[in-house]
Amino acid sequence: MGRIVVVDDEEELAQAVAARLRSDGHTVEIAGDGPGAVELIAAVDPDLVVLDLMLPGFDGIEVCRRIRQERTTPVIMLTAMGSETDRVLGLELGADDYLCKPFSMRELAARVRAILRRVDGRSVPVDQPLRAPGVEVDVARRRVWAAGELVPLTPTEFDLLCYLLAHPGVVRTRHELLVEVWGYRDGSGVRTVDSHVRSVRRKVGPDAIRTVHGVGYAGSDGIAG
C-alpha cells in the first residue's frame, strides 16, 4: 500500500478520491491548490501523486514541473476532456498517466495499483548494462548515460527504455507496452505510450527507440528507423 497525495480544488471530488483510495489501504493526504500541493509533497514524500491540472495558485503543469525538479514520484494527472494540449505537456514533463474527467473511481484505483506494483517490482538487477547507440543503462542502479552524460529519467521513462532495450529489434505494439510497462490490461491510454517515447528520445537521443510505422516501437538493434 502506498502514501498518496491527491491534489484537486474540488473538495467533494478530492474527498471521494481519497475515500476510495483509503478503502484500498493507502494513506492519503489532500491539497487544494498549487502551492499547497508542492509543500505537502515535500513534507510527505509520497509514493504517488494524483494531480488535477486546473488549480488555484498555480496549475498542475507547474506542480508537475516542480515535482520533477526534485523527485521521480509517479504522477497521475486528472484533466478535462478538452485539454489535450495540457495533457501532452504534462506527459512530456514526466507525468506517468492521465484520466479525463469525469472518470471511474474503479479505473483510478486500478491504475494506482498498477503503477505502485510496477514501482515496487521494477528494479531487477542484470549482470550486463543495456546499450543503444550513444546510450548505456545500468538497470540495477536505475541510471542512464547518453553521450557520456548522466540523464535523469522518470520511473516510467526508465522502465519503458529498459523494456525495449532488453528486447532489441523486437517490435512491441502500444497495447503490449501498456500491459508490460504500465501494467494496464484494458488497453486504454495508447497516447501515453507515444508521449513517453517522445520524452525518452528527447532526453537520450533519437536512436535508442525506433518507430515501426503502423505497428509500434522497438529497442535499437542498430537499424535506423
Residue, then its C-alpha position, 0 to 999 in steps of 0.5 A: m500500500g502506498r502514501i498518496v497525495v491527491v491534489d484537486d480544488e474540488e473538495e467533494l471530488a478530492q474527498a471521494v478520491a481519497a475515500r476510495l483510495r483509503s478503502d484500498g489501504h493507502t494513506v492519503e493526504i489532500a491539497g487544494d491548490g498549487p502551492g499547497a500541493v508542492e509543500l505537502i509533497a515535500a513534507v510527505d514524500p509520497d509514493l504517488v501523486v494524483l494531480d488535477l491540472m486546473l488549480p488555484g495558485f498555480d496549475g498542475i503543469e507547474v506542480c508537475r514541473r516542480i515535482r520533477q525538479e526534485r523527485t521521480t514520484p509517479v504522477i497521475m494527472l486528472t484533466a478535462m476532456g478538452s485539454e489535450t494540449d495540457r495533457v501532452l505537456g504534462l506527459e512530456l514533463g514526466a507525468d506517468d498517466y492521465l484520466c479525463k474527467p469525469f472518470s471511474m473511481r474503479e479505473l483510478a484505483a486500478r491504475v494506482r495499483a498498477i503503477l505502485r506494483r510496477v514501482d515496487g517490482r521494477s528494479v531487477p538487477v542484470d549482470q550486463p548494462l543495456r546499450a543503444p547507440g550513444v546510450e548505456v543503462d545500468v538497470a540495477r542502479r536505475r541510471v542512464w548515460a547518453a553521450g557520456e552524460l548522466v540523464p535523469l529519467t522518470p520511473t516510467e521513462f526508465d522502465l519503458l527504455c529498459y523494456l525495449l532495450a532488453h528486447p532489441g529489434v523486437v517490435r512491441t505494439r502500444h497495447e503490449l507496452l501498456v500491459e508490460v510497462w504500465g501494467y494496464r490490461d484494458g488497453s486504454g491510454v495508447r497516447t501515453v505510450d507515444s508521449h513517453v517515447r517522445s520524452v525518452r528520445r528527447k532526453v537520450g537521443p533519437d536512436a535508442i527507440r525506433t518507430v515501426h510505422g503502423v505497428g509500434y516501437a522497438g529497442s535499437d538493434g542498430i537499424a535506423g528507423 
